[in-house]
Amino acid sequence: MKQNYDLVMERQIAEKGDEKKLLLHACCAPCASGCVDRLLTHFDVTIFFYNPNISTREEYDKRAGELERFLSLYAPETRLIVASYDPEEFLREARGLEEAPERGPRCEKCYRLRLAETEKKAKEEGCDFFATTLTLSPLKNAELLNAIGLSLQREGGPEYLCSDFKKRGGNVRSGELCREYDLYRQNFCGCAFSKK
């Protein structure tokens, strides 16, 4: 039976209390919008833009810039950390899986890469929790993302905040915010393999 990770997140919030520090991995402004909207009432949120899967520097900078623009308008108190662009990190993980289907083993490696770096950065930043906006997308496997996030928790380190941000109208809210703030909405995850 599938776990309802939206309810798990609500329990985590209720048990741990508000005002905790959360490092939220963000893939883009559209996905971040719906997640930030929901999380700001519970957490001191810092956004972490780390996406070595994005195939070109131009696309990376465009997404990071759009995320910065959105936050400056919607949640100016929210800090943004933009990681250096290093597509070789992703390409090393994807080696041998170039022809794998979307949502297959290449994507799983990509999720693990980005969540592991988020956990590491959350620990460096002294955060209580880490999470990802990737569960907002109906094209991403929330079950797999949460399993990976939970597997990365370390004793004494930040706790993984389970989520399924598309629940409770999260995807709809993201669409509303995209229209309201005229956000750039890309039509591929970022990697060259998904683009083709």
C-alpha positions as YAML, in Angstrom:
chain: A
units: angstrom
residues:
- id: 1
  name: MET
  ca: [0.00, 0.00, 0.00]
- id: 2
  name: LYS
  ca: [1.32, 3.44, -0.95]
- id: 3
  name: GLN
  ca: [2.24, 5.84, 1.82]
- id: 4
  name: ASN
  ca: [0.43, 9.20, 1.93]
- id: 5
  name: TYR
  ca: [3.49, 11.45, 2.23]
- id: 6
  name: ASP
  ca: [1.37, 14.58, 2.46]
- id: 7
  name: LEU
  ca: [-0.12, 13.28, 5.73]
- id: 8
  name: VAL
  ca: [3.33, 12.18, 6.91]
- id: 9
  name: MET
  ca: [4.57, 15.76, 6.37]
- id: 10
  name: GLU
  ca: [1.63, 17.17, 8.34]
- id: 11
  name: ARG
  ca: [2.46, 14.81, 11.23]
- id: 12
  name: GLN
  ca: [6.13, 15.81, 11.11]
- id: 13
  name: ILE
  ca: [5.18, 19.48, 11.28]
- id: 14
  name: ALA
  ca: [2.72, 18.90, 14.15]
- id: 15
  name: GLU
  ca: [5.24, 16.84, 16.15]
- id: 16
  name: LYS
  ca: [8.29, 19.05, 15.64]
- id: 17
  name: GLY
  ca: [6.62, 22.43, 15.97]
- id: 18
  name: ASP
  ca: [6.97, 25.52, 13.84]
- id: 19
  name: GLU
  ca: [9.90, 27.86, 13.27]
- id: 20
  name: LYS
  ca: [12.36, 25.11, 12.39]
- id: 21
  name: LYS
  ca: [14.97, 25.75, 9.69]
- id: 22
  name: LEU
  ca: [14.33, 23.98, 6.39]
- id: 23
  name: LEU
  ca: [16.59, 23.74, 3.36]
- id: 24
  name: LEU
  ca: [14.36, 23.21, 0.33]
- id: 25
  name: HIS
  ca: [15.94, 21.92, -2.86]
- id: 26
  name: ALA
  ca: [14.29, 23.70, -5.81]
- id: 27
  name: CYS
  ca: [14.42, 22.64, -9.43]
- id: 28
  name: CYS
  ca: [12.72, 25.78, -10.79]
- id: 29
  name: ALA
  ca: [10.53, 28.74, -9.85]
- id: 30
  name: PRO
  ca: [7.20, 27.12, -10.85]
- id: 31
  name: CYS
  ca: [7.74, 24.11, -8.57]
- id: 32
  name: ALA
  ca: [9.20, 26.25, -5.78]
- id: 33
  name: SER
  ca: [6.23, 28.61, -5.87]
- id: 34
  name: GLY
  ca: [3.62, 26.10, -4.70]
- id: 35
  name: CYS
  ca: [5.97, 24.60, -2.11]
- id: 36
  name: VAL
  ca: [7.14, 27.90, -0.62]
- id: 37
  name: ASP
  ca: [3.52, 29.04, -0.42]
- id: 38
  name: ARG
  ca: [2.72, 26.04, 1.77]
- id: 39
  name: LEU
  ca: [5.88, 25.90, 3.87]
- id: 40
  name: LEU
  ca: [6.49, 29.51, 4.88]
- id: 41
  name: THR
  ca: [3.89, 29.39, 7.66]
- id: 42
  name: HIS
  ca: [5.74, 26.48, 9.30]
- id: 43
  name: PHE
  ca: [9.44, 26.92, 8.59]
- id: 44
  name: ASP
  ca: [12.29, 29.37, 8.25]
- id: 45
  name: VAL
  ca: [12.89, 28.35, 4.62]
- id: 46
  name: THR
  ca: [16.13, 28.64, 2.65]
- id: 47
  name: ILE
  ca: [15.99, 27.63, -1.01]
- id: 48
  name: PHE
  ca: [18.82, 25.59, -2.51]
- id: 49
  name: PHE
  ca: [19.12, 25.66, -6.31]
- id: 50
  name: TYR
  ca: [21.32, 22.67, -7.14]
- id: 51
  name: ASN
  ca: [20.61, 21.07, -10.51]
- id: 52
  name: PRO
  ca: [23.66, 19.71, -12.36]
- id: 53
  name: ASN
  ca: [21.25, 17.79, -14.60]
- id: 54
  name: ILE
  ca: [20.44, 20.99, -16.51]
- id: 55
  name: SER
  ca: [22.12, 20.58, -19.87]
- id: 56
  name: THR
  ca: [23.20, 24.15, -20.69]
- id: 57
  name: ARG
  ca: [24.59, 27.07, -18.74]
- id: 58
  name: GLU
  ca: [22.01, 29.35, -20.35]
- id: 59
  name: GLU
  ca: [19.11, 27.22, -19.07]
- id: 60
  name: TYR
  ca: [20.70, 26.92, -15.62]
- id: 61
  name: ASP
  ca: [21.11, 30.68, -15.30]
- id: 62
  name: LYS
  ca: [17.60, 31.32, -16.64]
- id: 63
  name: ARG
  ca: [16.00, 29.02, -14.06]
- id: 64
  name: ALA
  ca: [18.12, 30.36, -11.21]
- id: 65
  name: GLY
  ca: [17.35, 33.95, -12.22]
- id: 66
  name: GLU
  ca: [13.63, 33.25, -12.44]
- id: 67
  name: LEU
  ca: [13.68, 31.65, -8.99]
- id: 68
  name: GLU
  ca: [15.49, 34.69, -7.60]
- id: 69
  name: ARG
  ca: [12.97, 37.03, -9.25]
- id: 70
  name: PHE
  ca: [10.00, 35.08, -7.88]
- id: 71
  name: LEU
  ca: [11.39, 35.01, -4.33]
- id: 72
  name: SER
  ca: [12.20, 38.74, -4.41]
- id: 73
  name: LEU
  ca: [8.54, 39.46, -5.21]
- id: 74
  name: TYR
  ca: [6.72, 36.76, -3.24]
- id: 75
  name: ALA
  ca: [8.93, 36.00, -0.24]
- id: 76
  name: PRO
  ca: [11.77, 38.55, -0.08]
- id: 77
  name: GLU
  ca: [12.84, 37.32, 3.37]
- id: 78
  name: THR
  ca: [13.57, 33.87, 1.94]
- id: 79
  name: ARG
  ca: [17.24, 33.22, 1.34]
- id: 80
  name: LEU
  ca: [18.39, 31.61, -1.92]
- id: 81
  name: ILE
  ca: [21.60, 29.60, -2.33]
- id: 82
  name: VAL
  ca: [22.57, 28.97, -5.96]
- id: 83
  name: ALA
  ca: [25.12, 26.18, -6.35]
- id: 84
  name: SER
  ca: [27.87, 26.38, -8.94]
- id: 85
  name: TYR
  ca: [26.97, 24.96, -12.33]
- id: 86
  name: ASP
  ca: [28.75, 21.63, -12.85]
- id: 87
  name: PRO
  ca: [26.97, 19.35, -15.35]
- id: 88
  name: GLU
  ca: [29.79, 16.80, -15.12]
- id: 89
  name: GLU
  ca: [28.43, 15.73, -11.71]
- id: 90
  name: PHE
  ca: [25.20, 14.58, -13.37]
- id: 91
  name: LEU
  ca: [26.88, 13.12, -16.46]
- id: 92
  name: ARG
  ca: [29.08, 10.91, -14.26]
- id: 93
  name: GLU
  ca: [25.95, 9.54, -12.58]
- id: 94
  name: ALA
  ca: [24.12, 9.09, -15.90]
- id: 95
  name: ARG
  ca: [27.00, 7.27, -17.63]
- id: 96
  name: GLY
  ca: [25.75, 4.02, -19.10]
- id: 97
  name: LEU
  ca: [22.11, 5.08, -18.62]
- id: 98
  name: GLU
  ca: [21.88, 7.51, -21.51]
- id: 99
  name: GLU
  ca: [19.24, 5.40, -23.28]
- id: 100
  name: ALA
  ca: [17.25, 4.56, -20.15]
- id: 101
  name: PRO
  ca: [13.59, 5.58, -20.31]
- id: 102
  name: GLU
  ca: [12.33, 8.65, -18.50]
- id: 103
  name: ARG
  ca: [11.46, 7.93, -14.84]
- id: 104
  name: GLY
  ca: [13.87, 5.00, -14.91]
- id: 105
  name: PRO
  ca: [17.27, 4.35, -13.31]
- id: 106
  name: ARG
  ca: [18.89, 7.52, -14.72]
- id: 107
  name: CYS
  ca: [16.23, 9.67, -13.04]
- id: 108
  name: GLU
  ca: [16.66, 7.76, -9.79]
- id: 109
  name: LYS
  ca: [20.41, 8.49, -9.83]
- id: 110
  name: CYS
  ca: [19.66, 12.15, -10.56]
- id: 111
  name: TYR
  ca: [17.22, 12.38, -7.63]
- id: 112
  name: ARG
  ca: [19.75, 10.78, -5.29]
- id: 113
  name: LEU
  ca: [22.53, 13.11, -6.44]
- id: 114
  name: ARG
  ca: [20.46, 16.24, -5.82]
- id: 115
  name: LEU
  ca: [18.97, 15.09, -2.52]
- id: 116
  name: ALA
  ca: [22.36, 13.95, -1.17]
- id: 117
  name: GLU
  ca: [23.83, 17.37, -1.90]
- id: 118
  name: THR
  ca: [20.80, 19.01, -0.28]
- id: 119
  name: GLU
  ca: [21.24, 16.92, 2.89]
- id: 120
  name: LYS
  ca: [24.93, 17.87, 2.98]
- id: 121
  name: LYS
  ca: [24.17, 21.58, 2.51]
- id: 122
  name: ALA
  ca: [21.38, 21.43, 5.13]
- id: 123
  name: LYS
  ca: [23.86, 20.06, 7.65]
- id: 124
  name: GLU
  ca: [26.39, 22.80, 6.78]
- id: 125
  name: GLU
  ca: [23.68, 25.44, 7.18]
- id: 126
  name: GLY
  ca: [22.51, 24.09, 10.55]
- id: 127
  name: CYS
  ca: [19.03, 23.26, 9.26]
- id: 128
  name: ASP
  ca: [16.61, 21.00, 11.11]
- id: 129
  name: PHE
  ca: [15.07, 19.62, 7.90]
- id: 130
  name: PHE
  ca: [15.75, 19.17, 4.20]
- id: 131
  name: ALA
  ca: [13.22, 18.56, 1.42]
- id: 132
  name: THR
  ca: [12.70, 18.90, -2.33]
- id: 133
  name: THR
  ca: [10.18, 20.61, -4.60]
- id: 134
  name: LEU
  ca: [10.39, 17.67, -7.03]
- id: 135
  name: THR
  ca: [7.34, 16.00, -5.44]
- id: 136
  name: LEU
  ca: [5.13, 18.82, -6.79]
- id: 137
  name: SER
  ca: [5.44, 17.50, -10.33]
- id: 138
  name: PRO
  ca: [2.97, 14.84, -11.48]
- id: 139
  name: LEU
  ca: [5.83, 13.58, -13.69]
- id: 140
  name: LYS
  ca: [8.06, 12.74, -10.71]
- id: 141
  name: ASN
  ca: [7.76, 9.67, -8.51]
- id: 142
  name: ALA
  ca: [6.99, 11.00, -5.01]
- id: 143
  name: GLU
  ca: [7.24, 7.50, -3.51]
- id: 144
  name: LEU
  ca: [10.79, 7.10, -4.84]
- id: 145
  name: LEU
  ca: [11.83, 10.65, -3.93]
- id: 146
  name: ASN
  ca: [10.67, 10.19, -0.34]
- id: 147
  name: ALA
  ca: [12.38, 6.79, -0.06]
- id: 148
  name: ILE
  ca: [15.65, 8.37, -1.22]
- id: 149
  name: GLY
  ca: [15.28, 11.34, 1.12]
- id: 150
  name: LEU
  ca: [14.58, 9.11, 4.10]
- id: 151
  name: SER
  ca: [17.58, 6.91, 3.24]
- id: 152
  name: LEU
  ca: [19.85, 9.97, 3.37]
- id: 153
  name: GLN
  ca: [18.98, 10.96, 6.94]
- id: 154
  name: ARG
  ca: [21.94, 10.64, 9.27]
- id: 155
  name: GLU
  ca: [21.92, 10.45, 13.05]
- id: 156
  name: GLY
  ca: [22.45, 13.94, 14.43]
- id: 157
  name: GLY
  ca: [21.85, 15.48, 10.99]
- id: 158
  name: PRO
  ca: [18.84, 17.20, 9.47]
- id: 159
  name: GLU
  ca: [15.61, 15.24, 9.17]
- id: 160
  name: TYR
  ca: [14.09, 14.61, 5.76]
- id: 161
  name: LEU
  ca: [10.71, 16.31, 5.45]
- id: 162
  name: CYS
  ca: [8.46, 13.90, 3.59]
- id: 163
  name: SER
  ca: [6.17, 15.47, 1.01]
- id: 164
  name: ASP
  ca: [3.84, 15.09, -1.88]
- id: 165
  name: PHE
  ca: [3.39, 18.75, -2.73]
- id: 166
  name: LYS
  ca: [0.97, 18.08, -5.58]
- id: 167
  name: LYS
  ca: [-1.62, 17.06, -2.96]
- id: 168
  name: ARG
  ca: [-4.02, 19.60, -1.42]
- id: 169
  name: GLY
  ca: [-4.11, 21.53, -4.66]
- id: 170
  name: GLY
  ca: [-0.36, 22.21, -4.66]
- id: 171
  name: ASN
  ca: [-0.09, 21.85, -8.42]
- id: 172
  name: VAL
  ca: [-3.10, 24.14, -8.93]
- id: 173
  name: ARG
  ca: [-1.62, 26.75, -6.58]
- id: 174
  name: SER
  ca: [1.67, 26.58, -8.45]
- id: 175
  name: GLY
  ca: [-0.20, 27.26, -11.71]
- id: 176
  name: GLU
  ca: [-1.93, 30.27, -10.15]
- id: 177
  name: LEU
  ca: [1.37, 31.70, -8.92]
- id: 178
  name: CYS
  ca: [3.01, 31.06, -12.31]
- id: 179
  name: ARG
  ca: [0.31, 33.13, -14.00]
- id: 180
  name: GLU
  ca: [0.32, 35.83, -11.33]
- id: 181
  name: TYR
  ca: [4.10, 36.30, -11.47]
- id: 182
  name: ASP
  ca: [4.48, 35.43, -15.17]
- id: 183
  name: LEU
  ca: [7.00, 32.69, -14.37]
- id: 184
  name: TYR
  ca: [9.07, 30.97, -17.02]
- id: 185
  name: ARG
  ca: [7.74, 27.40, -17.28]
- id: 186
  name: GLN
  ca: [10.13, 25.02, -19.00]
- id: 187
  name: ASN
  ca: [8.79, 21.91, -20.68]
- id: 188
  name: PHE
  ca: [11.57, 19.46, -19.75]
- id: 189
  name: CYS
  ca: [13.37, 18.51, -16.53]
- id: 190
  name: GLY
  ca: [16.62, 20.03, -17.70]
- id: 191
  name: CYS
  ca: [18.78, 17.16, -18.87]
- id: 192
  name: ALA
  ca: [19.62, 16.61, -22.53]
- id: 193
  name: PHE
  ca: [18.17, 13.09, -22.35]
- id: 194
  name: SER
  ca: [14.70, 14.31, -21.33]
- id: 195
  name: LYS
  ca: [14.79, 17.09, -23.91]
- id: 196
  name: LYS
  ca: [15.11, 14.62, -26.78]
...
